[in-house]
Amino acid sequence: MHEKILVVEDQQDINELVALNLESMNYQVERSLDGDSGLHHALSNRFDLIILDVMLPGIDGLQICQRIRANDIFTPILMLTAKKSEADRVVGLEVGADDYLTKPFSIRELQARVKALLRRVAFMAQEHVAGSYEDAELVFDDLVINKQKRQVLYREKHVKLTAKEFDLLLYMACHPGQVFSREQLLNSVWGYHHVGYEHTVNSHINRLRAKLELDSANPKFVLTVWGVGYKFYE
């Protein structure tokens, strides 16, 4: 079955161009021209990838991204933005986007990003299937991370994490005691395209601590290794 992609872009010519070139790669494409219909499609159908413009009539792309993640939908999201400032791109990553392209972009670059995101999803799915049920849960004292359900329990209470917060926590928890630099975490969890945005790792670490630690100033699980980076539990 061909992968299904949703394109939410209000500029008709760009919307059609993106769809046409993705269809030439044998992807199934659905299109929306405004934020409200794009959000409706994203929440009511299953897609393998969502390509989402930031500036849209109605609800904007950042709000759509937040709503998608708030509904526990982990479909990869590629943001399209005409904004060039670093702050705008960081906001996109922090609300749950997986990658971004700044307009104007080349079709070849778009196709490469789409392929990379779908490959990463396929790889994670294979890893999930290959994993045994015995290691479906990671347990660290009163913290339980369920890989299959993408759920976290702390002291028997559910902890609400964003998709990227969970990905970051899971990656570190799979390597307890190992020290990672911010660059390594950014590359492994967000992907190599985001080199230069290491501070988004800091903000995610801070949010994890606020949700997981009894005392975020003296963390038990997400630890800082001064001058190097971070590690999980020991």
Legacy VTK file of the C-alpha trace (Angstrom):
# vtk DataFile Version 3.0
C-alpha trace
ASCII
DATASET POLYDATA
POINTS 234 float
0.000 0.000 0.000
1.305 3.452 -0.927
1.965 5.947 1.846
-0.763 8.556 2.328
0.222 12.214 2.686
-1.870 15.243 3.654
-0.806 18.604 2.169
-2.187 21.694 3.933
-1.138 24.777 1.962
-3.292 27.804 1.116
-1.389 28.877 -2.015
-3.097 26.953 -4.786
-0.050 26.777 -7.073
2.275 25.489 -4.347
-0.370 23.046 -3.116
-0.819 21.602 -6.601
2.923 21.519 -7.312
3.694 19.661 -4.091
0.847 17.199 -4.628
1.797 16.549 -8.254
5.415 15.781 -7.425
4.507 13.545 -4.486
2.033 11.644 -6.631
4.814 11.137 -9.182
6.639 9.257 -6.386
3.585 6.975 -5.984
2.324 8.546 -2.770
-1.392 9.049 -2.221
-2.068 12.731 -1.596
-5.004 14.566 -0.039
-5.046 18.370 -0.090
-6.476 21.181 2.014
-6.336 24.901 1.283
-7.099 26.301 4.753
-6.366 25.555 8.378
-9.822 24.458 9.483
-10.268 21.803 6.780
-6.641 20.734 7.227
-7.169 20.164 10.938
-10.390 18.248 10.259
-8.615 15.963 7.773
-5.666 15.422 10.119
-7.860 14.458 13.064
-10.371 12.298 11.206
-8.115 10.290 8.862
-4.906 8.290 9.096
-1.911 9.666 7.246
1.720 8.585 7.033
2.933 12.194 6.760
1.458 15.690 7.040
2.965 18.628 5.130
1.741 21.754 6.884
2.147 25.418 5.974
2.592 27.762 8.940
0.621 30.742 7.583
-2.931 29.605 6.805
-6.367 31.218 6.715
-8.310 30.209 9.811
-6.318 28.237 12.338
-2.593 28.492 11.589
-0.119 25.672 11.107
1.437 25.914 14.568
-1.965 25.615 16.226
-2.840 22.682 13.973
0.394 20.967 14.959
-0.374 21.490 18.649
-3.905 20.133 18.242
-2.665 17.062 16.377
-0.164 16.240 19.102
-2.707 16.980 21.855
-4.867 14.225 20.318
-1.994 11.737 20.640
-1.494 11.550 16.878
2.189 10.926 16.194
2.156 11.239 12.401
5.346 12.998 11.267
4.811 16.655 10.373
6.885 18.626 7.865
6.324 22.370 8.298
6.518 24.819 5.398
7.324 28.384 6.367
8.090 31.648 4.618
9.556 32.987 7.839
13.327 32.949 7.947
14.093 33.764 11.575
15.588 31.109 13.801
12.952 31.740 16.481
10.109 30.859 14.096
11.711 27.564 13.156
12.427 26.660 16.775
8.778 27.268 17.683
7.748 24.803 14.993
10.035 22.123 16.370
8.913 22.737 19.926
5.180 22.407 19.223
5.795 18.960 17.751
6.918 19.314 14.132
9.492 16.793 12.928
11.098 18.855 10.184
10.694 22.133 8.317
11.385 23.700 4.935
11.723 27.434 4.349
10.090 28.868 1.238
11.172 29.050 -1.480
12.337 25.436 -1.538
13.323 23.081 -4.328
11.123 20.125 -5.168
14.140 17.817 -4.912
14.756 19.025 -1.356
11.087 18.477 -0.482
11.184 14.968 -1.928
14.370 14.182 0.017
12.840 15.370 3.298
9.662 13.360 2.680
11.662 10.210 1.943
13.816 10.710 5.046
10.814 11.164 7.346
8.988 8.138 5.958
12.147 6.013 6.188
12.530 6.964 9.838
8.918 6.000 10.553
9.362 2.659 8.762
12.568 1.959 10.696
10.894 2.703 14.036
7.990 0.425 13.081
10.412 -2.411 12.279
12.187 -1.891 15.575
8.839 -1.987 17.341
7.825 -5.268 15.692
11.235 -6.800 16.328
11.185 -5.890 20.020
10.042 -8.562 22.451
7.069 -8.092 24.738
9.454 -8.499 27.672
11.126 -5.180 26.878
7.909 -3.366 25.962
8.197 -1.544 29.282
11.157 0.195 30.841
10.974 0.484 34.627
13.092 2.807 36.755
11.892 2.710 40.351
8.446 4.377 40.240
8.773 5.506 36.615
7.355 3.191 33.911
7.771 3.851 30.183
5.570 1.757 27.887
7.096 1.711 24.398
4.145 0.153 22.596
1.452 2.402 24.064
3.762 5.442 24.197
2.653 5.989 27.768
4.518 7.097 30.861
3.467 6.344 34.431
5.054 8.043 37.404
3.942 6.833 40.822
1.083 5.039 39.042
-0.214 8.261 37.482
-0.198 8.998 33.752
2.244 11.680 32.650
1.110 13.682 29.627
4.038 14.156 27.238
4.213 15.616 23.761
5.395 13.342 20.956
8.908 14.777 20.990
9.121 14.759 24.801
8.282 11.061 24.723
10.768 10.373 21.921
13.511 12.164 23.841
12.710 10.385 27.098
12.544 6.986 25.422
15.824 7.482 23.572
17.680 8.406 26.753
15.932 5.712 28.825
17.034 3.042 26.340
20.634 4.031 27.176
20.614 4.612 30.959
23.812 6.142 32.283
25.107 7.060 28.831
26.060 10.699 28.426
24.752 12.506 25.347
25.680 15.944 24.069
22.879 18.225 22.933
24.082 17.747 19.355
23.802 13.955 19.671
20.283 14.160 21.079
19.195 16.635 18.419
20.554 14.414 15.658
19.044 11.195 17.043
15.616 12.478 18.088
14.936 15.362 15.689
17.212 14.461 12.779
20.352 15.941 11.271
18.512 18.778 9.502
18.211 20.647 12.801
21.902 21.106 13.536
22.313 24.545 15.088
19.127 24.382 17.160
20.580 22.588 20.172
18.766 24.925 22.576
15.477 23.228 21.673
16.934 20.177 23.460
17.364 22.279 26.593
13.737 23.389 26.563
12.507 19.807 26.128
14.772 18.620 28.949
13.363 21.337 31.213
9.787 20.336 30.383
10.549 16.662 31.036
11.959 17.550 34.433
8.920 19.660 35.272
6.665 16.686 34.497
8.763 13.812 35.896
10.772 15.121 38.801
9.536 15.815 42.311
12.242 18.471 42.523
13.320 19.653 39.073
16.258 21.509 40.644
17.582 18.169 41.961
16.497 15.684 39.300
16.527 11.930 39.763
15.929 10.775 36.189
17.048 13.419 33.677
20.515 14.451 34.782
22.891 17.178 33.608
26.535 16.339 33.041
28.108 19.779 33.256
30.131 20.804 30.232
29.037 17.717 28.277
25.271 17.206 28.075
22.690 14.935 29.669
22.159 11.376 30.814
19.223 9.348 32.084
19.198 7.733 35.535
22.077 5.806 37.054
LINES 1 235
234 0 1 2 3 4 5 6 7 8 9 10 11 12 13 14 15 16 17 18 19 20 21 22 23 24 25 26 27 28 29 30 31 32 33 34 35 36 37 38 39 40 41 42 43 44 45 46 47 48 49 50 51 52 53 54 55 56 57 58 59 60 61 62 63 64 65 66 67 68 69 70 71 72 73 74 75 76 77 78 79 80 81 82 83 84 85 86 87 88 89 90 91 92 93 94 95 96 97 98 99 100 101 102 103 104 105 106 107 108 109 110 111 112 113 114 115 116 117 118 119 120 121 122 123 124 125 126 127 128 129 130 131 132 133 134 135 136 137 138 139 140 141 142 143 144 145 146 147 148 149 150 151 152 153 154 155 156 157 158 159 160 161 162 163 164 165 166 167 168 169 170 171 172 173 174 175 176 177 178 179 180 181 182 183 184 185 186 187 188 189 190 191 192 193 194 195 196 197 198 199 200 201 202 203 204 205 206 207 208 209 210 211 212 213 214 215 216 217 218 219 220 221 222 223 224 225 226 227 228 229 230 231 232 233
